[in-house]
Amino acid sequence: MTPEPRPTPEPSPAPEPSAASEPAAASEPVVASGPAATAGRRVTVDVPATSANLGPGFDSLGLALTLSDEVTVELGGDGVVIEVEGEGAEVADRGDRHLIVTTIRAALEAIDGLAGTGEAARLGRGVRLRCVNRIPHSRGLGSSSAAIVAGVTAARALHPAGGAMDDAAALRLAADIEGHPDNVAPCLLGGLTIAWGDRAVRLDLDREVVAFVPETRLATEQARGLLPGTVPHADAAANAGRAALLVTALTHGLDEATLLAATEDRLHQEYRAPAMPESAALIRDLRERGVPAVVSGAGPTVLAFTSASRIDSNACGVGNGWHVHPLRVAPAGASVRV
């Protein structure tokens, strides 16, 4: 059985919310400051991996992680040239249909609309990409969100009027392209994010996590297809309470028993378990040993809120076919280097 929540006698104080976490006006999302437009022709964007849901926070909670892709974008000339090192080499030949390319062009057009300029067609005619990809694809670590955020961030930096797209507009566009905000928000902002619609707040969080990445892949569309159209009211109510508890447990440094209870989920993990039986078995094993573990995003990666040293002594269920990544929560989101 899962232990009942037990708050520590004297929990550490919650971190002060950053400016990005202050309540916003109803019409404006709360977002952090992003890169200023450089109006150059070549930039390199670093984008972090992300883990969404975190158990009960379905399509809302997300973490930025200290594992990143590096995307160099150059605009000019004609046509599309893509070089990929690492993950995703099999899609390098998609040309105009590559997700980063389509996102760059969409963002350039959006900036034109905001600034009243007409630069998108000229700037987006020729695109050269060099991608050094470390984020595993189709594993629940936000690889598609990283591509989208890289494209939006590069376009803001390369368009002469890129400053017209503020962080709120960048988040709206990225969430619209991705279809949900739970990965793009932490990828843009870093830290722990709580997203709703096209808005998000960010909280500082400094802690270790461990990602267990299997060899097998699972497309997000396939994982979403396993979810029912409706769920029992009791399950929805349970998740609402656990999601609130999870944010408190993480930001206040509550004890592991509380965090174990806070990461319980009734809305998506059990429904998706048949598509990732090894991940479901690993989560059961870890949780039986007292380690708070969840499906990362749509899976099949497993995220554990613990240290690598504890995993070494407890995770007997981890065998061949799993890559274990000791990580931390990344304090910053996407960044630009000229």
C-alpha positions in Angstrom: 0.0 0.0 0.0 1.1 3.5 -0.6 2.0 5.4 2.6 -0.3 8.2 3.7 1.2 11.7 3.4 3.3 12.6 6.4 4.6 16.2 6.4 7.9 16.8 8.1 7.7 18.6 11.4 9.6 21.6 10.1 9.5 21.8 6.3 12.0 24.1 4.7 10.5 27.3 3.4 9.3 27.4 -0.2 11.5 29.2 -2.6 10.4 32.7 -3.5 8.6 32.7 -6.8 10.5 34.4 -9.6 9.1 37.3 -11.4 7.7 34.7 -13.9 5.7 33.2 -11.1 3.8 36.4 -10.0 0.1 36.4 -10.9 -0.5 37.9 -14.3 -3.4 39.9 -15.6 -6.2 37.8 -17.0 -5.2 38.5 -20.6 -1.5 37.9 -20.2 0.3 34.7 -19.5 3.1 34.6 -16.9 6.4 33.7 -18.5 10.0 34.3 -17.9 12.3 36.6 -19.9 13.7 35.1 -23.1 16.6 35.9 -25.5 16.6 39.3 -27.1 16.6 39.3 -30.9 20.1 39.5 -32.3 18.9 40.1 -35.9 21.8 38.0 -37.1 21.9 35.3 -39.6 23.2 32.4 -37.6 22.6 31.3 -34.0 23.0 28.3 -31.8 20.1 27.4 -29.5 20.4 25.0 -26.5 17.1 23.4 -25.5 16.6 21.1 -22.4 14.9 17.8 -22.2 11.6 17.9 -20.2 9.5 15.6 -18.2 5.7 16.2 -18.2 2.8 15.1 -16.0 5.0 13.9 -13.1 2.3 11.5 -12.1 -0.9 13.4 -11.3 -0.2 16.7 -13.1 -1.5 15.5 -16.5 -0.9 18.0 -19.3 0.0 20.6 -16.8 3.2 20.0 -14.7 6.6 19.8 -16.3 10.3 19.8 -15.4 13.3 21.0 -17.4 16.2 18.6 -17.1 20.0 18.8 -17.5 20.1 17.0 -20.8 19.9 19.1 -23.9 20.0 19.4 -27.7 22.1 21.9 -29.6 20.6 23.4 -32.7 22.6 25.8 -35.0 20.4 27.7 -37.5 21.5 29.7 -40.4 19.2 31.6 -42.7 20.0 32.6 -46.2 20.2 31.3 -49.8 17.7 28.8 -51.0 16.6 25.3 -50.0 17.0 23.3 -46.8 20.1 21.6 -45.6 20.0 19.5 -42.4 22.8 17.8 -40.6 22.0 15.6 -37.6 24.4 14.1 -35.1 22.9 11.7 -32.5 19.2 11.1 -32.1 16.9 11.7 -35.0 19.3 11.1 -37.8 16.6 9.1 -39.6 14.5 12.2 -40.1 17.2 14.5 -41.4 16.0 14.0 -44.9 12.6 15.5 -44.3 13.7 18.8 -45.7 10.9 21.4 -45.7 8.8 19.0 -43.6 11.3 18.8 -40.7 9.7 20.0 -37.5 12.4 22.6 -36.7 12.2 24.0 -40.3 8.4 24.3 -40.3 8.5 25.9 -36.8 11.1 28.4 -37.8 9.0 29.5 -40.8 5.8 29.6 -38.7 7.5 31.8 -36.1 9.0 34.1 -38.8 5.5 34.6 -40.1 4.1 35.2 -36.7 6.7 37.8 -36.0 5.8 39.5 -39.3 2.2 39.6 -38.1 3.2 41.1 -34.8 5.6 43.6 -36.2 3.9 44.5 -39.4 6.9 43.5 -41.4 7.3 41.3 -44.5 10.5 39.5 -43.9 9.4 35.9 -43.4 9.3 34.8 -47.0 12.8 36.1 -47.6 14.3 34.9 -44.4 12.8 31.5 -44.5 13.6 30.7 -48.1 16.9 29.1 -47.2 17.4 27.2 -43.9 20.5 25.3 -42.8 20.3 23.3 -39.6 23.0 21.4 -37.7 21.5 19.4 -34.8 23.5 17.7 -32.0 20.7 15.7 -30.4 21.1 14.1 -27.0 17.4 13.9 -26.0 16.1 10.5 -26.8 13.3 10.5 -29.4 9.8 9.1 -28.7 10.7 8.2 -25.1 8.7 10.8 -23.1 11.5 13.4 -22.7 10.1 16.2 -24.8 12.1 15.8 -28.0 9.4 17.3 -30.1 8.9 20.2 -27.7 12.7 20.8 -27.8 12.6 21.0 -31.6 9.6 23.4 -31.5 11.2 25.6 -28.9 14.5 25.6 -30.7 12.7 26.8 -33.9 10.7 29.5 -32.2 13.8 30.7 -30.3 16.0 30.8 -33.4 13.4 32.7 -35.3 13.1 35.3 -32.6 16.8 35.7 -32.6 17.2 35.9 -36.4 14.3 38.0 -37.5 15.2 41.7 -37.4 11.9 42.4 -35.6 12.2 39.4 -33.4 11.6 41.5 -30.3 8.0 41.9 -31.3 7.4 38.3 -30.2 7.6 38.4 -26.4 7.8 35.4 -24.2 4.0 35.2 -23.9 3.6 35.0 -27.7 6.4 32.5 -28.0 4.7 30.2 -25.5 1.4 30.5 -27.2 2.9 29.6 -30.6 4.9 26.7 -29.2 1.9 25.3 -27.3 -0.2 25.7 -30.4 2.3 23.8 -32.6 2.8 21.0 -30.0 -0.9 20.8 -29.1 -0.3 21.0 -25.3 1.9 23.2 -23.1 3.3 20.8 -20.5 6.6 20.2 -22.2 7.1 23.5 -24.1 6.6 25.6 -20.9 9.6 24.1 -19.0 11.6 23.9 -22.2 11.2 27.7 -22.6 11.4 28.7 -18.9 13.3 26.0 -17.1 12.6 24.8 -13.6 9.2 23.4 -12.6 6.3 24.8 -14.5 2.6 24.7 -14.1 0.8 25.3 -17.4 -2.8 25.8 -18.4 -3.9 26.6 -21.9 -1.2 28.8 -23.3 -0.1 30.2 -20.0 2.4 29.1 -17.4 4.1 29.9 -14.1 7.6 28.8 -13.2 9.0 27.8 -9.8 12.6 27.4 -8.8 13.5 23.8 -8.0 16.9 22.3 -7.3 16.9 18.6 -6.9 18.2 15.3 -8.3 16.2 13.0 -10.5 17.0 9.8 -12.4 15.6 9.0 -15.9 15.4 5.3 -16.9 15.3 5.3 -20.7 14.5 2.0 -22.5 15.5 1.1 -26.0 11.8 0.8 -27.1 9.9 3.8 -28.4 6.3 4.9 -27.9 4.7 7.6 -30.0 2.8 10.3 -28.1 -0.2 9.8 -30.4 -0.3 6.1 -29.6 -0.1 6.7 -25.9 -2.9 9.3 -26.0 -5.0 6.9 -28.0 -5.1 4.6 -25.0 -6.8 7.1 -22.8 -10.5 6.8 -22.1 -12.9 9.6 -23.1 -14.2 10.0 -19.5 -12.9 9.0 -16.1 -14.6 8.5 -12.7 -15.2 11.7 -10.8 -13.4 10.1 -7.8 -10.3 9.6 -9.9 -10.3 13.2 -11.2 -10.7 14.5 -7.6 -7.9 12.3 -6.4 -5.5 13.6 -9.1 -6.4 17.2 -8.4 -5.4 16.8 -4.7 -2.3 14.8 -5.5 -1.1 17.4 -8.1 -1.5 20.2 -5.5 0.4 18.0 -2.9 3.1 17.3 -5.4 3.9 20.9 -6.1 4.0 21.5 -2.3 6.1 18.5 -1.6 8.7 19.4 -4.3 9.0 23.1 -3.5 8.9 22.7 0.3 11.3 19.7 0.4 8.8 17.4 2.2 9.8 13.9 3.2 9.9 11.0 0.7 6.8 9.3 2.0 4.8 12.4 1.2 6.4 12.7 -2.2 5.6 9.0 -2.9 1.9 9.6 -2.1 2.0 12.9 -4.1 3.1 11.1 -7.3 0.2 8.8 -7.4 -1.9 9.0 -10.6 -5.3 7.7 -11.7 -5.8 9.4 -15.0 -3.3 8.1 -17.5 -0.5 5.7 -16.3 -2.6 2.6 -15.7 -4.4 3.1 -19.0 -1.1 3.3 -20.9 0.6 0.5 -19.0 -0.3 -2.2 -21.6 1.8 -0.3 -24.2 4.9 -0.2 -21.9 4.8 -3.2 -19.6 8.5 -3.0 -18.7 8.1 0.6 -17.6 5.0 -0.2 -15.5 6.9 -3.1 -13.9 9.9 -0.8 -13.1 7.6 1.8 -11.6 6.0 -0.8 -9.4 9.4 -2.1 -8.2 10.7 1.3 -7.4 7.6 2.5 -5.6 7.5 -0.7 -3.5 11.0 0.2 -2.4 9.8 3.7 -1.4 11.2 5.5 -4.4 8.7 8.1 -6.0 8.7 7.0 -9.6 6.4 8.0 -12.5 6.0 7.7 -16.3 7.9 10.6 -17.9 5.4 12.3 -20.3 3.7 9.7 -22.5 6.5 7.2 -21.8 8.1 4.8 -21.9 10.9 6.6 -19.9 10.5 6.3 -16.1 11.4 9.3 -13.9 12.4 8.8 -10.3 12.6 11.6 -7.7 15.7 10.3 -6.1 19.5 10.2 -6.4 21.6 7.8 -8.5 23.2 6.4 -5.4 19.9 5.2 -4.0 18.9 3.7 -7.4 22.2 1.7 -7.4 21.2 0.0 -4.2 17.4 -0.3 -4.8 16.6 -0.7 -8.5 17.0 -4.4 -8.9 14.5 -4.4 -11.7 16.8 -2.4 -14.0 18.5 -4.8 -16.4 19.7 -4.8 -19.9 17.9 -2.5 -22.3 17.7 0.5 -19.9 19.9 3.6 -20.0 20.1 5.2 -16.6 20.6 9.0 -16.6 21.4 10.8 -13.3 20.1 14.3 -13.9 19.0 17.5 -12.1 16.2 20.0 -12.7 17.6 22.5 -15.1 17.2 26.1 -13.8 17.1 27.7 -17.2 15.2 27.0 -20.4 16.2 27.7 -24.0 19.2 29.9 -24.5 20.9 31.5 -27.5 24.5 31.7 -28.5 25.6 33.8 -31.4 
